[in-house]
Amino acid sequence: MLEGGGFPDTLIAGDSAQANVDAMDWPAANDLLLKRTRAEAYGLMAGDVRGPFHSVLDSDVAFAAISPDGRHIVYQMPGSGRLMVTSYPTTGRRWQVASQGVEPLWLSATQLLYRLGVSWYVVAIDPATGEPTGQAKLWGQDPRFSDTPGWSNRLSRDGGIIYVQGPAETTARYLRVIPNWVAQMKATVDEANR
């Protein structure tokens, strides 16, 4: 049930050939960004949830997000791992943010955050053009980060991120090898059972 009563509306319905989409982002009150997942129909669609959806990008994309000011879109190109920024809702020149990265998030209209392995990087973006204005800088690392299906990290309300953290890794200072340990244990057990 929704806040204020009522039930959610169906956005897309039909057989799997028609409705096989992933929700990527909800940039505004009535807009929704969807990724088509059928093999012959990859692409990114956007539109008002009350009206028809239109194609935004023709190429295969993943982890797309609209900038807070609604002027740019960032996305990952799964085949190459590149992160790209272009204008939104009408695409224009595309800028490469990183040659490798996943799950880009907008911290603000001027800052993009993306992950590579267990490290996050931040890149400054010109809000007028979408062009990166400097080199990526390390934002944070966590060797306990656990990758999950779909989005593995999302923004928190306090300017941080939310993600799943795995158990602490324990390291031993040494490894002791005891030759013939199994034979010694069997002999000890046999001796105790006499």
One Martini backbone bead per residue (centre of mass of N, CA, C, O) as a GRO file, in nm:
protein
  194
    1MET     BB    1   0.099   0.035   0.020
    2LEU     BB    2   0.059   0.362  -0.005
    3GLU     BB    3   0.104   0.663   0.073
    4GLY     BB    4  -0.223   0.762   0.144
    5GLY     BB    5  -0.297   0.522  -0.010
    6GLY     BB    6  -0.332   0.272  -0.203
    7PHE     BB    7  -0.199   0.136  -0.507
    8PRO     BB    8   0.003   0.027  -0.723
    9ASP     BB    9   0.099   0.065  -1.042
   10THR     BB   10   0.111  -0.053  -1.359
   11LEU     BB   11   0.362  -0.014  -1.602
   12ILE     BB   12   0.413  -0.319  -1.705
   13ALA     BB   13   0.263  -0.550  -1.939
   14GLY     BB   14   0.291  -0.898  -2.018
   15ASP     BB   15   0.489  -1.072  -2.170
   16SER     BB   16   0.824  -1.137  -2.160
   17ALA     BB   17   0.882  -0.995  -2.437
   18GLN     BB   18   0.762  -0.710  -2.326
   19ALA     BB   19   0.851  -0.713  -1.987
   20ASN     BB   20   1.178  -0.727  -2.005
   21VAL     BB   21   1.274  -0.533  -1.736
   22ASP     BB   22   1.481  -0.283  -1.576
   23ALA     BB   23   1.513  -0.088  -1.315
   24MET     BB   24   1.731   0.204  -1.274
   25ASP     BB   25   1.556   0.482  -1.241
   26TRP     BB   26   1.406   0.774  -1.048
   27PRO     BB   27   1.437   1.103  -1.128
   28ALA     BB   28   1.122   1.155  -1.101
   29ALA     BB   29   0.804   1.144  -1.013
   30ASN     BB   30   0.722   1.020  -1.332
   31ASP     BB   31   0.993   0.899  -1.396
   32LEU     BB   32   1.148   0.622  -1.589
   33LEU     BB   33   1.418   0.392  -1.595
   34LEU     BB   34   1.485   0.146  -1.852
   35LYS     BB   35   1.593  -0.193  -1.920
   36ARG     BB   36   1.631  -0.384  -2.177
   37THR     BB   37   1.675  -0.763  -2.192
   38ARG     BB   38   1.654  -0.842  -2.469
   39ALA     BB   39   1.865  -0.952  -2.706
   40GLU     BB   40   1.714  -0.780  -2.955
   41ALA     BB   41   1.648  -0.515  -2.724
   42TYR     BB   42   1.858  -0.330  -2.639
   43GLY     BB   43   1.826  -0.068  -2.393
   44LEU     BB   44   1.706   0.261  -2.320
   45MET     BB   45   1.432   0.378  -2.127
   46ALA     BB   46   1.192   0.652  -2.118
   47GLY     BB   47   0.934   0.800  -1.899
   48ASP     BB   48   0.621   0.848  -1.830
   49VAL     BB   49   0.418   0.647  -1.640
   50ARG     BB   50   0.153   0.766  -1.809
   51GLY     BB   51   0.323   0.695  -2.066
   52PRO     BB   52   0.530   0.658  -2.307
   53PHE     BB   53   0.817   0.505  -2.412
   54HIS     BB   54   1.160   0.585  -2.486
   55SER     BB   55   1.448   0.592  -2.647
   56VAL     BB   56   1.778   0.678  -2.542
   57LEU     BB   57   1.961   0.421  -2.595
   58ASP     BB   58   2.091   0.183  -2.828
   59SER     BB   59   2.286   0.067  -2.652
   60ASP     BB   60   2.433  -0.120  -2.434
   61VAL     BB   61   2.328  -0.102  -2.090
   62ALA     BB   62   2.423  -0.006  -1.749
   63PHE     BB   63   2.379   0.160  -1.478
   64ALA     BB   64   2.174   0.399  -1.486
   65ALA     BB   65   2.188   0.769  -1.433
   66ILE     BB   66   2.052   1.061  -1.322
   67SER     BB   67   2.101   1.365  -1.266
   68PRO     BB   68   1.989   1.590  -1.031
   69ASP     BB   69   1.932   1.810  -1.277
   70GLY     BB   70   1.850   1.633  -1.550
   71ARG     BB   71   2.101   1.667  -1.785
   72HIS     BB   72   2.226   1.374  -1.722
   73ILE     BB   73   2.385   1.058  -1.817
   74VAL     BB   74   2.489   0.755  -1.670
   75TYR     BB   75   2.690   0.469  -1.789
   76GLN     BB   76   2.738   0.128  -1.862
   77MET     BB   77   2.953  -0.079  -2.064
   78PRO     BB   78   2.965  -0.412  -2.044
   79GLY     BB   79   3.177  -0.502  -2.261
   80SER     BB   80   3.405  -0.272  -2.160
   81GLY     BB   81   3.345  -0.092  -1.879
   82ARG     BB   82   3.258   0.175  -1.953
   83LEU     BB   83   3.208   0.520  -1.866
   84MET     BB   84   2.927   0.734  -1.944
   85VAL     BB   85   2.843   1.070  -2.065
   86THR     BB   86   2.530   1.243  -2.126
   87SER     BB   87   2.271   1.385  -2.232
   88TYR     BB   88   1.941   1.489  -2.097
   89PRO     BB   89   1.714   1.332  -2.296
   90THR     BB   90   1.908   1.427  -2.517
   91THR     BB   91   2.153   1.313  -2.689
   92GLY     BB   92   2.506   1.358  -2.726
   93ARG     BB   93   2.784   1.393  -2.627
   94ARG     BB   94   3.034   1.162  -2.527
   95TRP     BB   95   3.180   1.081  -2.209
   96GLN     BB   96   3.459   0.953  -2.059
   97VAL     BB   97   3.518   0.860  -1.725
   98ALA     BB   98   3.592   0.543  -1.761
   99SER     BB   99   3.745   0.242  -1.865
  100GLN     BB  100   3.675   0.134  -1.568
  101GLY     BB  101   3.355   0.029  -1.430
  102VAL     BB  102   3.084   0.056  -1.181
  103GLU     BB  103   2.806   0.187  -1.066
  104PRO     BB  104   2.714   0.478  -1.118
  105LEU     BB  105   2.700   0.784  -0.918
  106TRP     BB  106   2.538   1.071  -0.802
  107LEU     BB  107   2.632   1.314  -0.575
  108SER     BB  108   2.611   1.533  -0.801
  109ALA     BB  109   2.621   1.747  -1.074
  110THR     BB  110   2.968   1.738  -1.015
  111GLN     BB  111   2.956   1.421  -0.908
  112LEU     BB  112   3.112   1.102  -0.949
  113LEU     BB  113   3.051   0.759  -0.862
  114TYR     BB  114   3.267   0.466  -0.860
  115ARG     BB  115   3.345   0.120  -0.919
  116LEU     BB  116   3.649  -0.087  -0.844
  117GLY     BB  117   3.585  -0.338  -0.692
  118VAL     BB  118   3.677  -0.220  -0.356
  119SER     BB  119   3.665   0.065  -0.503
  120TRP     BB  120   3.620   0.421  -0.490
  121TYR     BB  121   3.540   0.689  -0.722
  122VAL     BB  122   3.593   1.037  -0.802
  123VAL     BB  123   3.437   1.274  -1.035
  124ALA     BB  124   3.455   1.559  -1.206
  125ILE     BB  125   3.179   1.762  -1.339
  126ASP     BB  126   3.046   1.938  -1.590
  127PRO     BB  127   2.722   2.063  -1.575
  128ALA     BB  128   2.698   2.166  -1.877
  129THR     BB  129   2.847   1.904  -2.042
  130GLY     BB  130   2.975   1.632  -1.876
  131GLU     BB  131   3.265   1.677  -1.842
  132PRO     BB  132   3.550   1.586  -1.732
  133THR     BB  133   3.781   1.782  -1.496
  134GLY     BB  134   3.942   1.517  -1.404
  135GLN     BB  135   4.073   1.300  -1.206
  136ALA     BB  136   4.041   1.032  -1.040
  137LYS     BB  137   3.951   0.969  -0.694
  138LEU     BB  138   3.989   0.833  -0.408
  139TRP     BB  139   3.716   0.758  -0.174
  140GLY     BB  140   3.722   0.431  -0.121
  141GLN     BB  141   3.757   0.128   0.089
  142ASP     BB  142   3.656  -0.242   0.096
  143PRO     BB  143   3.740  -0.573   0.141
  144ARG     BB  144   3.427  -0.645   0.244
  145PHE     BB  145   3.296  -0.621  -0.009
  146SER     BB  146   2.974  -0.722  -0.158
  147ASP     BB  147   2.864  -0.854  -0.429
  148THR     BB  148   2.561  -0.803  -0.614
  149PRO     BB  149   2.287  -0.821  -0.766
  150GLY     BB  150   2.300  -0.557  -0.922
  151TRP     BB  151   2.294  -0.325  -0.710
  152SER     BB  152   2.563  -0.279  -0.460
  153ASN     BB  153   2.517   0.039  -0.449
  154ARG     BB  154   2.396   0.324  -0.260
  155LEU     BB  155   2.271   0.605  -0.163
  156SER     BB  156   2.272   0.810   0.103
  157ARG     BB  157   2.147   1.082   0.286
  158ASP     BB  158   2.461   1.160   0.402
  159GLY     BB  159   2.670   1.102   0.139
  160GLY     BB  160   2.685   0.807   0.117
  161ILE     BB  161   2.690   0.449   0.132
  162ILE     BB  162   2.527   0.140   0.046
  163TYR     BB  163   2.631  -0.192   0.159
  164VAL     BB  164   2.767  -0.505   0.156
  165GLN     BB  165   2.925  -0.672   0.428
  166GLY     BB  166   3.151  -0.886   0.501
  167PRO     BB  167   3.350  -1.069   0.658
  168ALA     BB  168   3.620  -1.088   0.823
  169GLU     BB  169   3.949  -1.103   0.762
  170THR     BB  170   4.179  -1.359   0.824
  171THR     BB  171   4.518  -1.371   0.938
  172ALA     BB  172   4.809  -1.542   0.931
  173ARG     BB  173   5.145  -1.549   1.040
  174TYR     BB  174   5.130  -1.867   1.010
  175LEU     BB  175   5.226  -2.198   0.885
  176ARG     BB  176   5.184  -2.524   1.006
  177VAL     BB  177   5.368  -2.818   0.929
  178ILE     BB  178   5.289  -3.166   0.983
  179PRO     BB  179   5.433  -3.441   0.941
  180ASN     BB  180   5.229  -3.705   0.952
  181TRP     BB  181   4.967  -3.632   1.117
  182VAL     BB  182   4.766  -3.860   1.065
  183ALA     BB  183   4.944  -4.091   1.168
  184GLN     BB  184   4.983  -3.974   1.453
  185MET     BB  185   4.681  -3.970   1.534
  186LYS     BB  186   4.622  -4.269   1.497
  187ALA     BB  187   4.832  -4.366   1.704
  188THR     BB  188   4.710  -4.213   1.947
  189VAL     BB  189   4.430  -4.347   1.939
  190ASP     BB  190   4.524  -4.639   1.959
  191GLU     BB  191   4.666  -4.604   2.232
  192ALA     BB  192   4.408  -4.504   2.390
  193ASN     BB  193   4.234  -4.782   2.316
  194ARG     BB  194   4.407  -5.003   2.492
   0.00000   0.00000   0.00000
